[in-house]
């Protein structure tokens, strides 16, 4: 999952995220994270087993340091809930 904008400063653990086709956004519709191609394939596989992605929340917000630079980014690690 990768960062796609800079609205993370306002988030806390437990905040609800809005699920869209390729990631999650906040209540204002601002994109906060984008699922990787590999994770989208995992979601598709789980859906084939009869589960649907129903809810997402902020679990952790961590710092990621870009290799070979001094740039640090905040990354959201979401908690995802699937239902049958």
PDB file of N, CA, C and O in Angstrom:
ATOM      1  N   UNK A   1       0.838  -1.158   0.000  1.00  0.00           N
ATOM      2  CA  UNK A   1       0.000   0.000   0.000  1.00  0.00           C
ATOM      3  C   UNK A   1       0.886   1.224   0.000  1.00  0.00           C
ATOM      4  O   UNK A   1       1.877   1.291   0.727  1.00  0.00           O
ATOM      5  N   UNK A   2       0.523   2.187  -0.816  1.00  0.00           N
ATOM      6  CA  UNK A   2       1.368   3.356  -0.938  1.00  0.00           C
ATOM      7  C   UNK A   2       0.604   4.630  -0.644  1.00  0.00           C
ATOM      8  O   UNK A   2      -0.616   4.693  -0.797  1.00  0.00           O
ATOM      9  N   UNK A   3       1.334   5.634  -0.224  1.00  0.00           N
ATOM     10  CA  UNK A   3       0.780   6.945   0.058  1.00  0.00           C
ATOM     11  C   UNK A   3       0.452   7.649  -1.238  1.00  0.00           C
ATOM     12  O   UNK A   3       1.265   7.637  -2.163  1.00  0.00           O
ATOM     13  N   UNK A   4      -0.729   8.271  -1.336  1.00  0.00           N
ATOM     14  CA  UNK A   4      -1.072   8.985  -2.549  1.00  0.00           C
ATOM     15  C   UNK A   4      -1.411  10.452  -2.296  1.00  0.00           C
ATOM     16  O   UNK A   4      -1.702  11.172  -3.251  1.00  0.00           O
ATOM     17  N   UNK A   5      -1.387  10.914  -1.070  1.00  0.00           N
ATOM     18  CA  UNK A   5      -1.602  12.333  -0.797  1.00  0.00           C
ATOM     19  C   UNK A   5      -1.131  12.677   0.607  1.00  0.00           C
ATOM     20  O   UNK A   5      -0.527  11.840   1.278  1.00  0.00           O
ATOM     21  N   UNK A   6      -1.394  13.883   1.055  1.00  0.00           N
ATOM     22  CA  UNK A   6      -0.814  14.336   2.322  1.00  0.00           C
ATOM     23  C   UNK A   6      -1.857  14.691   3.376  1.00  0.00           C
ATOM     24  O   UNK A   6      -1.627  15.620   4.150  1.00  0.00           O
ATOM     25  N   UNK A   7      -2.970  14.010   3.442  1.00  0.00           N
ATOM     26  CA  UNK A   7      -4.030  14.283   4.405  1.00  0.00           C
ATOM     27  C   UNK A   7      -3.925  13.409   5.643  1.00  0.00           C
ATOM     28  O   UNK A   7      -4.867  13.338   6.433  1.00  0.00           O
ATOM     29  N   UNK A   8      -2.812  12.757   5.818  1.00  0.00           N
ATOM     30  CA  UNK A   8      -2.637  11.796   6.906  1.00  0.00           C
ATOM     31  C   UNK A   8      -2.515  12.473   8.268  1.00  0.00           C
ATOM     32  O   UNK A   8      -2.855  11.878   9.291  1.00  0.00           O
ATOM     33  N   UNK A   9      -2.039  13.694   8.284  1.00  0.00           N
ATOM     34  CA  UNK A   9      -1.810  14.398   9.556  1.00  0.00           C
ATOM     35  C   UNK A   9      -3.063  14.451  10.427  1.00  0.00           C
ATOM     36  O   UNK A   9      -2.952  14.497  11.652  1.00  0.00           O
ATOM     37  N   UNK A  10      -4.242  14.446   9.830  1.00  0.00           N
ATOM     38  CA  UNK A  10      -5.501  14.576  10.565  1.00  0.00           C
ATOM     39  C   UNK A  10      -6.019  13.248  11.105  1.00  0.00           C
ATOM     40  O   UNK A  10      -6.986  13.235  11.867  1.00  0.00           O
ATOM     41  N   UNK A  11      -5.398  12.131  10.728  1.00  0.00           N
ATOM     42  CA  UNK A  11      -5.920  10.806  11.071  1.00  0.00           C
ATOM     43  C   UNK A  11      -5.379  10.275  12.396  1.00  0.00           C
ATOM     44  O   UNK A  11      -4.272  10.602  12.823  1.00  0.00           O
ATOM     45  N   UNK A  12      -6.203   9.445  13.025  1.00  0.00           N
ATOM     46  CA  UNK A  12      -5.824   8.740  14.239  1.00  0.00           C
ATOM     47  C   UNK A  12      -6.162   7.269  14.064  1.00  0.00           C
ATOM     48  O   UNK A  12      -7.009   6.919  13.242  1.00  0.00           O
ATOM     49  N   UNK A  13      -5.512   6.410  14.825  1.00  0.00           N
ATOM     50  CA  UNK A  13      -5.869   4.986  14.807  1.00  0.00           C
ATOM     51  C   UNK A  13      -7.338   4.825  15.138  1.00  0.00           C
ATOM     52  O   UNK A  13      -7.852   5.450  16.065  1.00  0.00           O
ATOM     53  N   UNK A  14      -8.011   3.973  14.364  1.00  0.00           N
ATOM     54  CA  UNK A  14      -9.424   3.730  14.570  1.00  0.00           C
ATOM     55  C   UNK A  14     -10.327   4.546  13.666  1.00  0.00           C
ATOM     56  O   UNK A  14     -11.517   4.248  13.559  1.00  0.00           O
ATOM     57  N   UNK A  15      -9.788   5.574  13.010  1.00  0.00           N
ATOM     58  CA  UNK A  15     -10.611   6.367  12.092  1.00  0.00           C
ATOM     59  C   UNK A  15     -11.082   5.511  10.929  1.00  0.00           C
ATOM     60  O   UNK A  15     -10.333   4.683  10.411  1.00  0.00           O
ATOM     61  N   UNK A  16     -12.333   5.716  10.523  1.00  0.00           N
ATOM     62  CA  UNK A  16     -12.926   4.946   9.421  1.00  0.00           C
ATOM     63  C   UNK A  16     -12.402   5.478   8.096  1.00  0.00           C
ATOM     64  O   UNK A  16     -12.278   6.687   7.898  1.00  0.00           O
ATOM     65  N   UNK A  17     -12.097   4.552   7.195  1.00  0.00           N
ATOM     66  CA  UNK A  17     -11.675   4.887   5.841  1.00  0.00           C
ATOM     67  C   UNK A  17     -12.771   4.457   4.873  1.00  0.00           C
ATOM     68  O   UNK A  17     -13.466   3.470   5.113  1.00  0.00           O
ATOM     69  N   UNK A  18     -12.920   5.193   3.791  1.00  0.00           N
ATOM     70  CA  UNK A  18     -13.892   4.862   2.757  1.00  0.00           C
ATOM     71  C   UNK A  18     -13.181   4.011   1.705  1.00  0.00           C
ATOM     72  O   UNK A  18     -12.151   4.411   1.163  1.00  0.00           O
ATOM     73  N   UNK A  19     -13.740   2.842   1.427  1.00  0.00           N
ATOM     74  CA  UNK A  19     -13.137   1.919   0.462  1.00  0.00           C
ATOM     75  C   UNK A  19     -13.559   2.326  -0.942  1.00  0.00           C
ATOM     76  O   UNK A  19     -14.738   2.564  -1.201  1.00  0.00           O
ATOM     77  N   UNK A  20     -12.577   2.403  -1.856  1.00  0.00           N
ATOM     78  CA  UNK A  20     -12.908   2.604  -3.264  1.00  0.00           C
ATOM     79  C   UNK A  20     -12.241   1.498  -4.071  1.00  0.00           C
ATOM     80  O   UNK A  20     -11.662   0.584  -3.485  1.00  0.00           O
ATOM     81  N   UNK A  21     -12.305   1.555  -5.375  1.00  0.00           N
ATOM     82  CA  UNK A  21     -11.872   0.423  -6.197  1.00  0.00           C
ATOM     83  C   UNK A  21     -10.381   0.103  -6.108  1.00  0.00           C
ATOM     84  O   UNK A  21      -9.993  -1.043  -6.333  1.00  0.00           O
ATOM     85  N   UNK A  22      -9.544   1.073  -5.791  1.00  0.00           N
ATOM     86  CA  UNK A  22      -8.106   0.789  -5.761  1.00  0.00           C
ATOM     87  C   UNK A  22      -7.419   1.193  -4.463  1.00  0.00           C
ATOM     88  O   UNK A  22      -6.191   1.167  -4.384  1.00  0.00           O
ATOM     89  N   UNK A  23      -8.194   1.566  -3.440  1.00  0.00           N
ATOM     90  CA  UNK A  23      -7.586   1.965  -2.176  1.00  0.00           C
ATOM     91  C   UNK A  23      -8.620   2.489  -1.206  1.00  0.00           C
ATOM     92  O   UNK A  23      -9.743   1.989  -1.142  1.00  0.00           O
ATOM     93  N   UNK A  24      -8.225   3.517  -0.439  1.00  0.00           N
ATOM     94  CA  UNK A  24      -9.120   4.102   0.550  1.00  0.00           C
ATOM     95  C   UNK A  24      -8.978   5.617   0.554  1.00  0.00           C
ATOM     96  O   UNK A  24      -7.930   6.162   0.205  1.00  0.00           O
ATOM     97  N   UNK A  25     -10.058   6.286   0.956  1.00  0.00           N
ATOM     98  CA  UNK A  25     -10.060   7.738   1.060  1.00  0.00           C
ATOM     99  C   UNK A  25     -10.674   8.140   2.394  1.00  0.00           C
ATOM    100  O   UNK A  25     -11.182   7.301   3.138  1.00  0.00           O
ATOM    101  N   UNK A  26     -10.619   9.434   2.685  1.00  0.00           N
ATOM    102  CA  UNK A  26     -11.265   9.932   3.893  1.00  0.00           C
ATOM    103  C   UNK A  26     -12.713  10.305   3.562  1.00  0.00           C
ATOM    104  O   UNK A  26     -13.150  10.119   2.427  1.00  0.00           O
ATOM    105  N   UNK A  27     -13.453  10.823   4.528  1.00  0.00           N
ATOM    106  CA  UNK A  27     -14.863  11.150   4.343  1.00  0.00           C
ATOM    107  C   UNK A  27     -15.060  12.260   3.309  1.00  0.00           C
ATOM    108  O   UNK A  27     -16.145  12.388   2.741  1.00  0.00           O
ATOM    109  N   UNK A  28     -14.031  13.056   3.061  1.00  0.00           N
ATOM    110  CA  UNK A  28     -14.111  14.135   2.067  1.00  0.00           C
ATOM    111  C   UNK A  28     -13.819  13.641   0.654  1.00  0.00           C
ATOM    112  O   UNK A  28     -13.900  14.409  -0.305  1.00  0.00           O
ATOM    113  N   UNK A  29     -13.477  12.351   0.525  1.00  0.00           N
ATOM    114  CA  UNK A  29     -13.176  11.797  -0.794  1.00  0.00           C
ATOM    115  C   UNK A  29     -11.729  11.964  -1.217  1.00  0.00           C
ATOM    116  O   UNK A  29     -11.378  11.675  -2.361  1.00  0.00           O
ATOM    117  N   UNK A  30     -10.887  12.427  -0.304  1.00  0.00           N
ATOM    118  CA  UNK A  30      -9.469  12.627  -0.609  1.00  0.00           C
ATOM    119  C   UNK A  30      -8.738  11.289  -0.476  1.00  0.00           C
ATOM    120  O   UNK A  30      -8.796  10.647   0.573  1.00  0.00           O
ATOM    121  N   UNK A  31      -8.061  10.880  -1.525  1.00  0.00           N
ATOM    122  CA  UNK A  31      -7.373   9.588  -1.541  1.00  0.00           C
ATOM    123  C   UNK A  31      -6.258   9.566  -0.506  1.00  0.00           C
ATOM    124  O   UNK A  31      -5.439  10.483  -0.447  1.00  0.00           O
ATOM    125  N   UNK A  32      -6.228   8.510   0.313  1.00  0.00           N
ATOM    126  CA  UNK A  32      -5.238   8.380   1.378  1.00  0.00           C
ATOM    127  C   UNK A  32      -4.254   7.243   1.144  1.00  0.00           C
ATOM    128  O   UNK A  32      -3.090   7.337   1.532  1.00  0.00           O
ATOM    129  N   UNK A  33      -4.713   6.181   0.516  1.00  0.00           N
ATOM    130  CA  UNK A  33      -3.815   5.065   0.231  1.00  0.00           C
ATOM    131  C   UNK A  33      -4.296   4.324  -1.001  1.00  0.00           C
ATOM    132  O   UNK A  33      -5.478   4.343  -1.346  1.00  0.00           O
ATOM    133  N   UNK A  34      -3.362   3.682  -1.644  1.00  0.00           N
ATOM    134  CA  UNK A  34      -3.654   2.911  -2.842  1.00  0.00           C
ATOM    135  C   UNK A  34      -3.139   1.499  -2.623  1.00  0.00           C
ATOM    136  O   UNK A  34      -1.990   1.301  -2.227  1.00  0.00           O
ATOM    137  N   UNK A  35      -4.005   0.511  -2.885  1.00  0.00           N
ATOM    138  CA  UNK A  35      -3.602  -0.878  -2.737  1.00  0.00           C
ATOM    139  C   UNK A  35      -2.619  -1.244  -3.847  1.00  0.00           C
ATOM    140  O   UNK A  35      -2.751  -0.776  -4.977  1.00  0.00           O
ATOM    141  N   UNK A  36      -1.642  -2.076  -3.524  1.00  0.00           N
ATOM    142  CA  UNK A  36      -0.695  -2.560  -4.528  1.00  0.00           C
ATOM    143  C   UNK A  36      -1.409  -3.521  -5.474  1.00  0.00           C
ATOM    144  O   UNK A  36      -2.474  -4.044  -5.147  1.00  0.00           O
ATOM    145  N   UNK A  37      -0.827  -3.750  -6.638  1.00  0.00           N
ATOM    146  CA  UNK A  37      -1.400  -4.705  -7.594  1.00  0.00           C
ATOM    147  C   UNK A  37      -1.492  -6.094  -6.969  1.00  0.00           C
ATOM    148  O   UNK A  37      -2.466  -6.818  -7.176  1.00  0.00           O
ATOM    149  N   UNK A  38      -0.472  -6.450  -6.209  1.00  0.00           N
ATOM    150  CA  UNK A  38      -0.474  -7.759  -5.548  1.00  0.00           C
ATOM    151  C   UNK A  38      -1.618  -7.861  -4.543  1.00  0.00           C
ATOM    152  O   UNK A  38      -2.273  -8.900  -4.462  1.00  0.00           O
ATOM    153  N   UNK A  39      -1.869  -6.798  -3.777  1.00  0.00           N
ATOM    154  CA  UNK A  39      -2.950  -6.850  -2.802  1.00  0.00           C
ATOM    155  C   UNK A  39      -4.314  -6.836  -3.481  1.00  0.00           C
ATOM    156  O   UNK A  39      -5.241  -7.491  -3.004  1.00  0.00           O
ATOM    157  N   UNK A  40      -4.458  -6.103  -4.585  1.00  0.00           N
ATOM    158  CA  UNK A  40      -5.706  -6.133  -5.343  1.00  0.00           C
ATOM    159  C   UNK A  40      -5.997  -7.551  -5.827  1.00  0.00           C
ATOM    160  O   UNK A  40      -7.151  -7.979  -5.837  1.00  0.00           O
ATOM    161  N   UNK A  41      -4.952  -8.286  -6.231  1.00  0.00           N
ATOM    162  CA  UNK A  41      -5.114  -9.678  -6.645  1.00  0.00           C
ATOM    163  C   UNK A  41      -5.543 -10.538  -5.453  1.00  0.00           C
ATOM    164  O   UNK A  41      -6.361 -11.444  -5.612  1.00  0.00           O
ATOM    165  N   UNK A  42      -5.007 -10.267  -4.274  1.00  0.00           N
ATOM    166  CA  UNK A  42      -5.398 -10.992  -3.062  1.00  0.00           C
ATOM    167  C   UNK A  42      -6.865 -10.732  -2.742  1.00  0.00           C
ATOM    168  O   UNK A  42      -7.600 -11.661  -2.409  1.00  0.00           O
ATOM    169  N   UNK A  43      -7.297  -9.478  -2.840  1.00  0.00           N
ATOM    170  CA  UNK A  43      -8.701  -9.141  -2.595  1.00  0.00           C
ATOM    171  C   UNK A  43      -9.593  -9.895  -3.578  1.00  0.00           C
ATOM    172  O   UNK A  43     -10.616 -10.453  -3.181  1.00  0.00           O
ATOM    173  N   UNK A  44      -9.213  -9.918  -4.859  1.00  0.00           N
ATOM    174  CA  UNK A  44      -9.991 -10.627  -5.882  1.00  0.00           C
ATOM    175  C   UNK A  44     -10.097 -12.114  -5.549  1.00  0.00           C
ATOM    176  O   UNK A  44     -11.151 -12.724  -5.727  1.00  0.00           O
ATOM    177  N   UNK A  45      -9.007 -12.687  -5.070  1.00  0.00           N
ATOM    178  CA  UNK A  45      -8.996 -14.101  -4.695  1.00  0.00           C
ATOM    179  C   UNK A  45      -9.938 -14.368  -3.524  1.00  0.00           C
ATOM    180  O   UNK A  45     -10.668 -15.360  -3.526  1.00  0.00           O
ATOM    181  N   UNK A  46      -9.922 -13.503  -2.547  1.00  0.00           N
ATOM    182  CA  UNK A  46     -10.795 -13.641  -1.378  1.00  0.00           C
ATOM    183  C   UNK A  46     -12.259 -13.469  -1.798  1.00  0.00           C
ATOM    184  O   UNK A  46     -13.144 -14.151  -1.281  1.00  0.00           O
ATOM    185  N   UNK A  47     -12.503 -12.554  -2.739  1.00  0.00           N
ATOM    186  CA  UNK A  47     -13.875 -12.344  -3.221  1.00  0.00           C
ATOM    187  C   UNK A  47     -14.401 -13.584  -3.947  1.00  0.00           C
ATOM    188  O   UNK A  47     -15.592 -13.886  -3.875  1.00  0.00           O
ATOM    189  N   UNK A  48     -13.522 -14.296  -4.639  1.00  0.00           N
ATOM    190  CA  UNK A  48     -13.931 -15.524  -5.321  1.00  0.00           C
ATOM    191  C   UNK A  48     -14.359 -16.598  -4.323  1.00  0.00           C
ATOM    192  O   UNK A  48     -15.105 -17.513  -4.670  1.00  0.00           O
ATOM    193  N   UNK A  49     -13.888 -16.485  -3.098  1.00  0.00           N
ATOM    194  CA  UNK A  49     -14.269 -17.428  -2.046  1.00  0.00           C
ATOM    195  C   UNK A  49     -15.551 -16.993  -1.321  1.00  0.00           C
ATOM    196  O   UNK A  49     -15.967 -17.627  -0.351  1.00  0.00           O
ATOM    197  N   UNK A  50     -16.173 -15.906  -1.802  1.00  0.00           N
ATOM    198  CA  UNK A  50     -17.441 -15.475  -1.240  1.00  0.00           C
ATOM    199  C   UNK A  50     -17.368 -14.360  -0.217  1.00  0.00           C
ATOM    200  O   UNK A  50     -18.379 -14.057   0.418  1.00  0.00           O
ATOM    201  N   UNK A  51     -16.222 -13.741  -0.032  1.00  0.00           N
ATOM    202  CA  UNK A  51     -16.068 -12.654   0.928  1.00  0.00           C
ATOM    203  C   UNK A  51     -16.033 -11.311   0.199  1.00  0.00           C
ATOM    204  O   UNK A  51     -15.548 -11.213  -0.928  1.00  0.00           O
ATOM    205  N   UNK A  52     -16.556 -10.280   0.864  1.00  0.00           N
ATOM    206  CA  UNK A  52     -16.530  -8.924   0.331  1.00  0.00           C
ATOM    207  C   UNK A  52     -15.853  -7.995   1.330  1.00  0.00           C
ATOM    208  O   UNK A  52     -16.059  -8.116   2.537  1.00  0.00           O
ATOM    209  N   UNK A  53     -15.044  -7.066   0.823  1.00  0.00           N
ATOM    210  CA  UNK A  53     -14.411  -6.061   1.664  1.00  0.00           C
ATOM    211  C   UNK A  53     -15.486  -5.073   2.097  1.00  0.00           C
ATOM    212  O   UNK A  53     -16.051  -4.364   1.264  1.00  0.00           O
ATOM    213  N   UNK A  54     -15.774  -5.022   3.402  1.00  0.00           N
ATOM    214  CA  UNK A  54     -16.891  -4.235   3.917  1.00  0.00           C
ATOM    215  C   UNK A  54     -16.474  -2.980   4.669  1.00  0.00           C
ATOM    216  O   UNK A  54     -17.205  -1.990   4.664  1.00  0.00           O
ATOM    217  N   UNK A  55     -15.313  -3.004   5.316  1.00  0.00           N
ATOM    218  CA  UNK A  55     -14.950  -1.888   6.180  1.00  0.00           C
ATOM    219  C   UNK A  55     -13.438  -1.763   6.259  1.00  0.00           C
ATOM    220  O   UNK A  55     -12.710  -2.753   6.190  1.00  0.00           O
ATOM    221  N   UNK A  56     -12.982  -0.525   6.407  1.00  0.00           N
ATOM    222  CA  UNK A  56     -11.550  -0.267   6.589  1.00  0.00           C
ATOM    223  C   UNK A  56     -11.382   0.810   7.653  1.00  0.00           C
ATOM    224  O   UNK A  56     -12.144   1.775   7.705  1.00  0.00           O
ATOM    225  N   UNK A  57     -10.383   0.631   8.490  1.00  0.00           N
ATOM    226  CA  UNK A  57     -10.042   1.601   9.537  1.00  0.00           C
ATOM    227  C   UNK A  57      -8.543   1.805   9.552  1.00  0.00           C
ATOM    228  O   UNK A  57      -7.785   0.947   9.101  1.00  0.00           O
ATOM    229  N   UNK A  58      -8.115   2.955  10.077  1.00  0.00           N
ATOM    230  CA  UNK A  58      -6.699   3.199  10.278  1.00  0.00           C
ATOM    231  C   UNK A  58      -6.243   2.310  11.430  1.00  0.00           C
ATOM    232  O   UNK A  58      -6.786   2.399  12.532  1.00  0.00           O
ATOM    233  N   UNK A  59      -5.264   1.463  11.191  1.00  0.00           N
ATOM    234  CA  UNK A  59      -4.711   0.627  12.245  1.00  0.00           C
ATOM    235  C   UNK A  59      -3.457   1.306  12.793  1.00  0.00           C
ATOM    236  O   UNK A  59      -3.389   1.647  13.974  1.00  0.00           O
ATOM    237  N   UNK A  60      -2.483   1.493  11.937  1.00  0.00           N
ATOM    238  CA  UNK A  60      -1.233   2.159  12.312  1.00  0.00           C
ATOM    239  C   UNK A  60      -0.872   3.196  11.274  1.00  0.00           C
ATOM    240  O   UNK A  60      -1.243   3.074  10.107  1.00  0.00           O
ATOM    241  N   UNK A  61      -0.148   4.214  11.698  1.00  0.00           N
ATOM    242  CA  UNK A  61       0.474   5.171  10.788  1.00  0.00           C
ATOM    243  C   UNK A  61       1.960   5.112  11.098  1.00  0.00           C
ATOM    244  O   UNK A  61       2.381   5.410  12.216  1.00  0.00           O
ATOM    245  N   UNK A  62       2.750   4.728  10.110  1.00  0.00           N
ATOM    246  CA  UNK A  62       4.176   4.527  10.323  1.00  0.00           C
ATOM    247  C   UNK A  62       4.983   5.435   9.391  1.00  0.00           C
ATOM    248  O   UNK A  62       4.483   5.906   8.369  1.00  0.00           O
ATOM    249  N   UNK A  63       6.216   5.662   9.762  1.00  0.00           N
ATOM    250  CA  UNK A  63       7.137   6.405   8.896  1.00  0.00           C
ATOM    251  C   UNK A  63       7.890   5.426   8.019  1.00  0.00           C
ATOM    252  O   UNK A  63       8.330   4.372   8.478  1.00  0.00           O
ATOM    253  N   UNK A  64       8.033   5.781   6.755  1.00  0.00           N
ATOM    254  CA  UNK A  64       8.827   5.001   5.803  1.00  0.00           C
ATOM    255  C   UNK A  64       9.877   5.928   5.231  1.00  0.00           C
ATOM    256  O   UNK A  64       9.560   7.012   4.742  1.00  0.00           O
ATOM    257  N   UNK A  65      11.130   5.502   5.292  1.00  0.00           N
ATOM    258  CA  UNK A  65      12.233   6.305   4.759  1.00  0.00           C
ATOM    259  C   UNK A  65      12.566   5.817   3.366  1.00  0.00           C
ATOM    260  O   UNK A  65      12.879   4.645   3.156  1.00  0.00           O
ATOM    261  N   UNK A  66      12.493   6.735   2.418  1.00  0.00           N
ATOM    262  CA  UNK A  66      12.795   6.416   1.029  1.00  0.00           C
ATOM    263  C   UNK A  66      14.271   6.060   0.934  1.00  0.00           C
ATOM    264  O   UNK A  66      15.116   6.829   1.394  1.00  0.00           O
ATOM    265  N   UNK A  67      14.603   4.905   0.345  1.00  0.00           N
ATOM    266  CA  UNK A  67      16.007   4.480   0.260  1.00  0.00           C
ATOM    267  C   UNK A  67      16.891   5.515  -0.439  1.00  0.00           C
ATOM    268  O   UNK A  67      16.479   6.165  -1.399  1.00  0.00           O
ATOM    269  N   UNK A  68      18.086   5.644   0.059  1.00  0.00           N
ATOM    270  CA  UNK A  68      19.112   6.528  -0.512  1.00  0.00           C
ATOM    271  C   UNK A  68      18.739   8.005  -0.471  1.00  0.00           C
ATOM    272  O   UNK A  68      19.308   8.799  -1.220  1.00  0.00           O
ATOM    273  N   UNK A  69      17.791   8.392   0.393  1.00  0.00           N
ATOM    274  CA  UNK A  69      17.435   9.805   0.561  1.00  0.00           C
ATOM    275  C   UNK A  69      17.157  10.055   2.036  1.00  0.00           C
ATOM    276  O   UNK A  69      17.171   9.131   2.850  1.00  0.00           O
ATOM    277  N   UNK A  70      16.907  11.303   2.364  1.00  0.00           N
ATOM    278  CA  UNK A  70      16.509  11.659   3.723  1.00  0.00           C
ATOM    279  C   UNK A  70      15.003  11.878   3.824  1.00  0.00           C
ATOM    280  O   UNK A  70      14.514  12.373   4.839  1.00  0.00           O
ATOM    281  N   UNK A  71      14.270  11.515   2.785  1.00  0.00           N
ATOM    282  CA  UNK A  71      12.832  11.746   2.743  1.00  0.00           C
ATOM    283  C   UNK A  71      12.097  10.677   3.555  1.00  0.00           C
ATOM    284  O   UNK A  71      12.288   9.479   3.346  1.00  0.00           O
ATOM    285  N   UNK A  72      11.250  11.134   4.487  1.00  0.00           N
ATOM    286  CA  UNK A  72      10.406  10.240   5.274  1.00  0.00           C
ATOM    287  C   UNK A  72       8.953  10.534   4.940  1.00  0.00           C
ATOM    288  O   UNK A  72       8.555  11.696   4.849  1.00  0.00           O
ATOM    289  N   UNK A  73       8.164   9.490   4.757  1.00  0.00           N
ATOM    290  CA  UNK A  73       6.743   9.608   4.459  1.00  0.00           C
ATOM    291  C   UNK A  73       5.944   8.860   5.505  1.00  0.00           C
ATOM    292  O   UNK A  73       6.397   7.845   6.035  1.00  0.00           O
ATOM    293  N   UNK A  74       4.755   9.359   5.803  1.00  0.00           N
ATOM    294  CA  UNK A  74       3.846   8.618   6.675  1.00  0.00           C
ATOM    295  C   UNK A  74       3.018   7.695   5.802  1.00  0.00           C
ATOM    296  O   UNK A  74       2.494   8.104   4.766  1.00  0.00           O
ATOM    297  N   UNK A  75       2.906   6.447   6.230  1.00  0.00           N
ATOM    298  CA  UNK A  75       2.166   5.428   5.504  1.00  0.00           C
ATOM    299  C   UNK A  75       1.070   4.877   6.419  1.00  0.00           C
ATOM    300  O   UNK A  75       1.316   4.593   7.591  1.00  0.00           O
ATOM    301  N   UNK A  76      -0.136   4.731   5.877  1.00  0.00           N
ATOM    302  CA  UNK A  76      -1.251   4.154   6.631  1.00  0.00           C
ATOM    303  C   UNK A  76      -1.239   2.641   6.447  1.00  0.00           C
ATOM    304  O   UNK A  76      -1.188   2.141   5.324  1.00  0.00           O
ATOM    305  N   UNK A  77      -1.287   1.928   7.553  1.00  0.00           N
ATOM    306  CA  UNK A  77      -1.484   0.484   7.529  1.00  0.00           C
ATOM    307  C   UNK A  77      -2.910   0.244   7.999  1.00  0.00           C
ATOM    308  O   UNK A  77      -3.194   0.356   9.191  1.00  0.00           O
ATOM    309  N   UNK A  78      -3.818  -0.089   7.070  1.00  0.00           N
ATOM    310  CA  UNK A  78      -5.229  -0.197   7.443  1.00  0.00           C
ATOM    311  C   UNK A  78      -5.575  -1.553   8.048  1.00  0.00           C
ATOM    312  O   UNK A  78      -4.863  -2.541   7.873  1.00  0.00           O
ATOM    313  N   UNK A  79      -6.675  -1.560   8.753  1.00  0.00           N
ATOM    314  CA  UNK A  79      -7.302  -2.797   9.240  1.00  0.00           C
ATOM    315  C   UNK A  79      -8.509  -3.014   8.355  1.00  0.00           C
ATOM    316  O   UNK A  79      -9.399  -2.165   8.305  1.00  0.00           O
ATOM    317  N   UNK A  80      -8.556  -4.135   7.657  1.00  0.00           N
ATOM    318  CA  UNK A  80      -9.620  -4.392   6.703  1.00  0.00           C
ATOM    319  C   UNK A  80     -10.529  -5.499   7.203  1.00  0.00           C
ATOM    320  O   UNK A  80     -10.060  -6.488   7.766  1.00  0.00           O
ATOM    321  N   UNK A  81     -11.833  -5.334   6.998  1.00  0.00           N
ATOM    322  CA  UNK A  81     -12.822  -6.303   7.436  1.00  0.00           C
ATOM    323  C   UNK A  81     -13.548  -6.866   6.224  1.00  0.00           C
ATOM    324  O   UNK A  81     -14.071  -6.126   5.391  1.00  0.00           O
ATOM    325  N   UNK A  82     -13.570  -8.199   6.144  1.00  0.00           N
ATOM    326  CA  UNK A  82     -14.276  -8.898   5.076  1.00  0.00           C
ATOM    327  C   UNK A  82     -15.473  -9.624   5.677  1.00  0.00           C
ATOM    328  O   UNK A  82     -15.413 -10.109   6.807  1.00  0.00           O
ATOM    329  N   UNK A  83     -16.567  -9.695   4.909  1.00  0.00           N
ATOM    330  CA  UNK A  83     -17.756 -10.450   5.323  1.00  0.00           C
ATOM    331  C   UNK A  83     -18.164 -11.394   4.233  1.00  0.00           C
ATOM    332  O   UNK A  83     -17.939 -11.140   3.050  1.00  0.00           O
ATOM    333  N   UNK A  84     -18.769 -12.494   4.642  1.00  0.00           N
ATOM    334  CA  UNK A  84     -19.289 -13.482   3.696  1.00  0.00           C
ATOM    335  C   UNK A  84     -20.695 -13.092   3.316  1.00  0.00           C
ATOM    336  O   UNK A  84     -21.335 -13.785   2.525  1.00  0.00           O
TER     337      UNK A  84
END
